């Protein structure tokens, strides 16, 4: 009976050795359908054991890309590409694919353009204003250079301004102007009056009275707006005139007095103290201009 038990142990050993030998001589290793599952992207290691068990599913493709910055004044910055998936440990699966780049942000809209400037913007509201800065007899007052009480040999030009007219290049405009104020009447000869207070192309006489001029570069013309009376008499002006001005023209205003003295308007002819002419919005009642002024308000501009 004991001999039979010993034979059984030998048979078991022999069978084990034979099985190992057969496995070593085989051309291909045993496979299992489950081991192919390890091909999932970015997987972990194959399962333990003599035969490969299914690997766990790989990590999914890289994370979502950061969004592009939304458009402002320029296109937004493209988002960075998503991170790549890590390779699987040991034999499990291939690496995950890279995330797609985000689209560029939408371009921002530009700001709206401001309203176009009117052609007459620089001309409207200009004035020949001559302020008294030295007392004299009666309605006379001095208009001297700042900081001086001596009149230059050729007189003093107290107004000297140049402005530009806008508009569409190549276009001539009829510009209607309302003139308001008070001035000494200048001494002029010749020229064309339209109306009588505004002379075009006149000649100024070399006298001691205020000499006002408006020089337009195109169409070229010189206007004297303090005409219509004689010999330095004080006038109150309130009239409307229309002159042609080309787009892009310059307008030059000057006021000059040869002896730096002028006659001025005084309410009720009271000269001490002299209260100047009141014009609403120009020379207010609570502080009327002490001197002479002639203000321009542009009332219409019509292209020809």
C-alpha positions as CSV (number, residue, x, y, z in Angstrom):
1,X,0.0,0.0,0.0
2,X,2.8,2.4,0.8
3,X,4.5,1.7,-2.6
4,X,1.3,2.7,-4.4
5,X,1.3,6.1,-2.6
6,X,4.9,6.7,-3.6
7,X,4.1,6.0,-7.3
8,X,1.4,8.6,-7.2
9,X,3.7,11.4,-6.0
10,X,6.2,10.6,-8.8
11,X,3.4,10.7,-11.3
12,X,2.4,14.1,-10.2
13,X,5.9,15.5,-10.5
14,X,6.3,14.0,-13.9
15,X,3.0,15.6,-15.1
16,X,4.1,19.0,-13.9
17,X,7.5,18.8,-15.7
18,X,5.8,17.8,-18.9
19,X,3.4,20.7,-18.7
20,X,6.3,23.2,-18.3
21,X,8.2,21.6,-21.2
22,X,5.2,21.9,-23.5
23,X,4.8,25.6,-22.6
24,X,8.4,26.4,-23.2
25,X,8.4,24.8,-26.7
26,X,5.2,26.6,-27.8
27,X,5.8,29.3,-30.7
28,X,3.3,31.8,-29.2
29,X,2.4,32.7,-25.7
30,X,-1.2,32.0,-24.6
31,X,-3.5,34.9,-25.1
32,X,-6.7,36.0,-23.7
33,X,-9.4,38.2,-25.3
34,X,-9.4,40.2,-22.0
35,X,-5.7,41.2,-22.4
36,X,-6.6,43.3,-25.5
37,X,-8.5,45.7,-23.3
38,X,-5.2,47.2,-22.1
39,X,-5.0,49.1,-25.5
40,X,-7.2,51.9,-24.2
41,X,-5.4,55.2,-24.3
42,X,-3.3,56.2,-21.4
43,X,-4.1,53.0,-19.3
44,X,-2.5,51.7,-16.2
45,X,-0.4,48.5,-16.0
46,X,-1.7,45.1,-17.1
47,X,-3.2,42.9,-14.4
48,X,-1.0,40.6,-12.4
49,X,-0.9,36.9,-13.1
50,X,0.6,34.5,-15.6
51,X,-1.8,35.6,-18.2
52,X,-2.4,39.4,-18.9
53,X,-5.7,40.5,-17.6
54,X,-7.5,43.5,-19.0
55,X,-5.8,46.8,-18.2
56,X,-7.9,49.6,-16.8
57,X,-9.1,52.2,-19.3
58,X,-6.5,54.9,-20.2
59,X,-6.9,58.5,-19.0
60,X,-9.0,60.4,-21.4
61,X,-7.5,62.9,-23.8
62,X,-6.0,66.1,-22.4
63,X,-8.1,68.6,-20.4
64,X,-10.1,71.3,-22.1
65,X,-8.2,74.2,-23.5
66,X,-8.4,77.6,-21.8
67,X,-10.9,79.8,-23.6
68,X,-9.7,82.7,-25.8
69,X,-9.9,86.1,-24.2
70,X,-13.0,87.8,-25.4
71,X,-12.4,90.5,-28.1
72,X,-11.8,94.1,-27.1
73,X,-10.4,96.5,-29.6
74,X,-8.3,93.6,-31.0
75,X,-8.9,89.9,-31.5
76,X,-8.7,87.8,-28.3
77,X,-5.7,85.7,-27.6
78,X,-6.0,82.1,-28.5
79,X,-6.4,79.7,-25.6
80,X,-3.4,77.4,-24.9
81,X,-3.7,73.8,-26.0
82,X,-5.0,71.2,-23.5
83,X,-2.4,69.1,-21.6
84,X,-1.4,65.8,-23.2
85,X,-2.5,62.6,-21.4
86,X,0.2,60.8,-19.6
87,X,1.5,57.5,-21.0
88,X,0.2,54.3,-19.4
89,X,2.4,52.7,-16.9
90,X,4.3,49.6,-18.2
91,X,2.3,47.8,-20.9
92,X,-1.1,49.5,-20.6
93,X,-2.3,51.6,-23.6
94,X,-1.0,54.5,-25.7
95,X,-0.8,58.1,-24.6
96,X,-3.9,60.3,-24.9
97,X,-4.1,62.8,-27.7
98,X,-3.6,66.6,-27.2
99,X,-6.6,68.8,-26.5
100,X,-7.6,71.2,-29.4
101,X,-6.6,74.9,-29.1
102,X,-9.5,77.2,-28.4
103,X,-10.8,79.6,-31.1
104,X,-9.6,83.2,-31.1
105,X,-11.8,85.7,-29.2
106,X,-14.2,87.8,-31.2
107,X,-12.8,91.2,-32.2
108,X,-14.2,94.1,-30.2
109,X,-16.1,96.8,-31.9
110,X,-14.5,100.2,-32.4
111,X,-15.9,103.3,-30.6
112,X,-18.4,105.4,-32.5
113,X,-17.0,108.5,-34.3
114,X,-17.7,111.9,-32.8
115,X,-20.0,114.4,-34.6
116,X,-18.1,116.2,-37.4
117,X,-17.1,119.8,-36.7
118,X,-19.1,122.5,-38.4
119,X,-17.2,124.4,-41.1
120,X,-17.8,127.7,-39.3
121,X,-16.8,126.4,-35.9
122,X,-13.7,128.7,-35.5
123,X,-15.4,131.8,-37.0
124,X,-18.6,131.7,-35.0
125,X,-18.4,134.0,-31.9
126,X,-15.3,135.9,-32.9
127,X,-15.2,139.6,-32.1
128,X,-13.1,142.7,-32.7
129,X,-13.0,143.7,-29.0
130,X,-10.9,146.7,-27.9
131,X,-10.8,147.2,-24.1
132,X,-10.0,150.6,-22.6
133,X,-6.9,150.5,-20.3
134,X,-6.3,154.2,-19.8
135,X,-8.7,157.0,-19.0
136,X,-8.9,160.1,-21.2
137,X,-11.2,163.1,-21.7
138,X,-14.9,162.6,-22.2
139,X,-15.8,159.5,-24.1
140,X,-12.2,159.0,-25.2
141,X,-10.1,156.2,-23.7
142,X,-6.7,154.7,-24.3
143,X,-6.0,151.3,-25.8
144,X,-2.3,150.7,-25.3
145,X,-0.1,147.7,-25.5
146,X,-0.1,145.7,-22.2
147,X,2.1,147.2,-19.6
148,X,2.8,150.4,-21.6
149,X,1.3,153.9,-21.7
150,X,3.2,154.8,-24.9
151,X,1.7,154.3,-28.3
152,X,4.0,152.7,-30.9
153,X,4.9,154.9,-33.9
154,X,2.7,153.0,-36.3
155,X,-0.2,152.6,-33.8
156,X,-1.3,149.5,-31.9
157,X,-3.0,146.4,-33.4
158,X,-5.1,145.3,-30.4
159,X,-6.8,142.5,-32.4
160,X,-4.9,140.1,-34.6
161,X,-6.5,136.6,-35.0
162,X,-6.4,134.0,-37.7
163,X,-8.9,131.1,-37.9
164,X,-9.7,128.4,-40.4
165,X,-12.9,127.5,-42.3
166,X,-13.8,123.8,-42.6
167,X,-16.1,122.0,-45.0
168,X,-15.7,119.8,-48.1
169,X,-12.6,120.5,-50.2
170,X,-13.5,122.3,-53.4
171,X,-16.7,123.7,-52.1
172,X,-17.6,127.3,-51.7
173,X,-20.1,128.3,-49.0
174,X,-22.4,131.3,-48.5
175,X,-21.8,132.3,-44.9
176,X,-24.4,134.6,-43.2
177,X,-23.1,136.6,-40.2
178,X,-24.9,138.7,-37.7
179,X,-22.7,141.7,-36.6
180,X,-23.5,143.3,-33.2
181,X,-21.7,145.9,-31.1
182,X,-20.3,149.4,-31.1
183,X,-17.3,150.9,-32.8
184,X,-15.8,154.1,-34.1
185,X,-16.8,154.4,-37.8
186,X,-13.7,153.8,-39.9
187,X,-12.5,156.1,-42.7
188,X,-12.7,154.2,-46.0
189,X,-13.1,155.1,-49.6
190,X,-14.3,153.1,-52.6
191,X,-15.3,149.4,-52.3
192,X,-18.6,147.7,-52.5
193,X,-21.2,148.0,-49.7
194,X,-23.5,145.0,-48.9
195,X,-25.0,146.3,-46.7
196,X,-23.6,149.8,-46.2
197,X,-21.9,148.9,-42.9
198,X,-19.8,146.2,-44.6
199,X,-17.4,147.3,-47.3
200,X,-15.6,144.9,-49.7
201,X,-12.3,146.0,-51.4
202,X,-12.3,149.6,-49.9
203,X,-9.2,151.7,-49.2
204,X,-8.5,152.7,-45.6
205,X,-7.6,156.4,-45.1
206,X,-4.5,157.1,-42.9
207,X,-6.5,158.7,-40.1
208,X,-6.7,158.3,-36.3
209,X,-9.9,156.3,-36.2
210,X,-10.4,152.5,-35.7
211,X,-9.5,150.4,-38.7
212,X,-11.1,147.0,-38.7
213,X,-10.6,144.3,-41.3
214,X,-11.6,140.8,-42.1
215,X,-9.3,139.2,-44.7
216,X,-10.6,136.0,-46.4
217,X,-8.0,133.9,-48.3
218,X,-10.4,132.2,-50.7
219,X,-12.1,133.6,-52.6
220,X,-9.6,136.4,-51.8
221,X,-11.3,139.5,-50.3
222,X,-10.9,142.1,-47.6
223,X,-14.0,143.4,-45.7
224,X,-14.3,146.4,-43.4
225,X,-17.2,145.9,-41.0
226,X,-17.3,149.3,-39.3
227,X,-18.3,151.5,-42.3
228,X,-21.5,153.4,-43.0
229,X,-20.7,156.6,-41.1
230,X,-18.0,159.3,-41.0
231,X,-15.1,160.6,-39.1
232,X,-14.8,158.4,-36.1
233,X,-18.3,158.9,-34.9
234,X,-19.5,156.2,-32.4
235,X,-21.9,153.8,-34.0
236,X,-24.1,151.0,-32.7
237,X,-24.0,148.2,-35.2
238,X,-26.6,145.5,-35.7
239,X,-26.8,144.1,-39.2
240,X,-26.6,140.9,-41.2
241,X,-24.4,140.2,-44.2
242,X,-23.5,137.2,-46.4
243,X,-20.0,136.5,-47.7
244,X,-18.5,133.6,-49.7
245,X,-15.9,131.4,-48.1
246,X,-14.2,128.4,-49.6
247,X,-13.5,125.2,-47.6
248,X,-10.0,125.3,-46.1
249,X,-9.8,129.2,-46.3
250,X,-8.2,131.2,-43.6
251,X,-9.9,134.3,-42.1
252,X,-7.7,137.0,-40.5
253,X,-9.2,139.6,-38.1
254,X,-7.4,142.8,-37.3
255,X,-8.2,146.0,-35.4
256,X,-5.7,148.9,-35.3
257,X,-5.7,152.4,-34.0
258,X,-3.0,154.9,-35.0
259,X,-2.9,157.0,-31.9
260,X,-4.0,154.4,-29.3
261,X,-7.1,156.6,-28.5
262,X,-10.7,155.9,-29.4
263,X,-14.2,157.2,-28.9
264,X,-16.5,154.8,-27.1
265,X,-20.1,154.4,-26.4
266,X,-21.3,155.6,-23.0
267,X,-24.9,155.0,-21.9
268,X,-27.0,158.3,-21.9
269,X,-23.7,160.1,-22.8
270,X,-22.6,159.9,-19.2
271,X,-18.8,159.6,-19.4
272,X,-17.9,159.5,-15.7
273,X,-18.3,156.7,-15.1
274,X,-18.9,155.4,-18.6
275,X,-21.1,152.3,-18.9
276,X,-20.8,150.5,-22.1
277,X,-23.3,149.1,-24.6
278,X,-25.4,146.2,-23.4
279,X,-26.0,143.3,-25.8
280,X,-27.5,140.1,-24.4
281,X,-25.1,137.2,-24.4
282,X,-22.2,139.4,-25.5
283,X,-21.9,142.5,-23.3
284,X,-24.0,141.8,-20.2
285,X,-25.9,144.5,-18.3
286,X,-24.1,143.7,-15.0
287,X,-20.7,144.1,-16.6
288,X,-20.8,145.8,-20.0
289,X,-17.6,146.0,-22.1
290,X,-15.7,149.2,-21.4
291,X,-14.5,150.0,-24.9
292,X,-15.5,149.0,-28.4
293,X,-16.5,145.6,-29.8
294,X,-18.1,144.1,-32.8
295,X,-19.2,140.5,-32.4
296,X,-20.0,137.9,-35.2
297,X,-22.6,135.2,-34.9
298,X,-22.8,132.8,-37.9
299,X,-26.5,132.2,-38.6
300,X,-26.2,130.0,-41.7
301,X,-23.7,128.2,-43.9
302,X,-25.0,127.0,-47.3
303,X,-22.9,125.2,-49.9
304,X,-23.1,126.5,-53.4
